[in-house]
Amino acid sequence: MIDTSRAPWELTPEALAKVQQAPPEPPEPAREEDEPREPVGDLRRATWADLGLAGALALLAVLSVLFTCRGFGWSWDEAYYYAPAQMTAEWIGDFLENPRAAASRKTIDALWAGPNDPGTGRPVGIIELPSLVKWAMGISWALTRSWWGDMRALRLPAALAFGASVFLIYLLTLNSYRRRAAVIAAVAFLTMPRVFGHAHLGATETITNAVILFAIYCYFMGLRSPWGAVLFGVAYGLALNTKINAVLLAPVLLVWAHVFHRRAYVGNFFAMAFLAPLVWIALWPWLWHDTLPRLIDYFGFFLHHQQTAVFYLGKAWGWGRANTPWHYPTVMTLVTVPLPVLLFAICGVARTAAHARWEYRGILFTAFAAIVLLHASLPDAPKYDGTRLFFSLFPLLAILAGGGADSLVQLFPWNRPLHARADLRRVVAGLFILLLAGNGLWGIARSHPHELSYFNILTGGLRGARDRFETTYWGEALNEQVLAALNTLPEGANIQTLAMHGMTLLHLLEWGRLRKDLRIDAGPPYDYFLLQMRQGFFGRREAYLAERAPTRIFAFRGVPFFALYDREAAGEAAQ
């Protein structure tokens, strides 16, 4: 008979003894979290290992720029920034000696309005350049030019900002997704050829990226701490002092926080509204006098910015012609960002759309990327110089690429070990990192030192882009090879510069990179003509020269960047 006196879940003494004597079952492997954890806005989410890894990637970024600096010529905007950097360094010296005199309107107008280039006496008034880049380049130039040289001293802040951007991208992606996404995002950004190329140049683009990323990071801190909000106010003031594009960040941050952190963003709002403008004005002495009229002039410049010429889709636009089409920023992004980064970033946007209820950091990065792209696409927005005018898009693409690659990794089983210490997801993540790094480094190696002329496989590379896009535009191809040729010209040769910024050669004369006896744009008659192959700037004279056989051609992978003509080779253009 069956013993019914025991409950069905009770064990007999014999069964209990067997259970007690059996070895314990091995614990199940810890399951990886499929959903992102609650993100925080400070370093509490980052372990020492994360900080060490982010720091190592940032250091790698800086060193890679410093050790690959040969081959980058003095670019168009760098020639504009040299005089303001000199003036800022001079003003700092005056301020340390006599603060009251340095703060006077006369001194500030002389050294911050930038009426003249101290080296050449040529006008360089550029009120559209706020103060942070002037501070950074001026201090770097004053402290390091004696042993580093003028050009490298002016470019050092951009290299440091590149490393800071990599560090911040890692932390922002870590806060928003997880560690593997952070590594993928940092590697994606570090190996984008055009980003890497800009990091070698002393201009605003790379520094702007670093400061905007820092402002976003501080905004997250301000959601949890009053001191974080204060830090955000300072950071956003620095962003406003770097480039006008920082204005686009304000509505995105405020709307996003109102939706997802309605009770926590008051401190950030007041810091943005009151502290950031004070920091902006305090760090830009040009605004110390006639503050309101000068702010109106500053914003008015961008409301009536000229439509600079550009060669796009096989046709010249702007500068007296129809403005460049609205799709210019989108198309230029598609053909200049490495294809794996684009695909992973699209997956990141899709992930954000599919999981919008908790992917609210992804919503912020997606929205800001959309605003940057939309603003650059407006009918009256200036569209030229490749990707330079919407360069803030690139770090956002890297962060979204990290999130997108992470979502693809999660499609694979989490508990299928390939061997004792590596599961399938880790292997796939490693392959994604190798794909991004390998593709990006191959693009850099193939285009160096002309990364600003990089085009991806959608155009067939640089050669495929030649007849449809501007393959060189900023003068950075005016490198050692071109200067060596110019230094072999006859004594006292008079050179006319075409489709380029002649002041670059004047600075190179000043620094001893060109022979002192050479004359640049000294008026006709000219002995030689140096033409940059910037098709958008071609008038009748430039187009005529481009069709003739030059005295010397400077090309890269079969695509000409500069051409030198003597009077005989120039023919009718020399008349």
Secondary structure by P-SEA (a helix, b strand, c coil): ccccccccccccaaaaaaaaaccccccccccccccccccccccccccaaaaaaaaaaaaaaaaaaaaacccccccaaaaaaaaaaaaaaaaaaaaaacccccccaaaaaacccccccccccccccccccccaaaaaaaaaaacccccccaaaaaaaaaaaaaaaaaaaaaaaaaacccaaaaaaaaaaaaaaaaaaaaaaccccaaaaaaaaaaaaaaaaaaaccaaaaaaaaaaaaaaaaccccaaaaaaaaaaaaaacccccaaaaaaaaacaaaaaaaaaccccccaaaaaaaaaaaaaaaccccccccccccccccccccccaaaaaaaaacccaaaaaaaaaaaaaaaaccccaaaaaaaaaaaaaaaaaaaccccccccccccccaaaaaaaaaaaaaaaaaaacccccccccccccaaaaaaaaaaaaaaaaaaaaaaacccccccccccccccccccccccccccccccccaaaaaaaaacccbbbbbbccccaaaaaaaaaaccccccccccccccccbbbbccccccccaaaaaaaaccccccccccccccbbbbcccccccccc
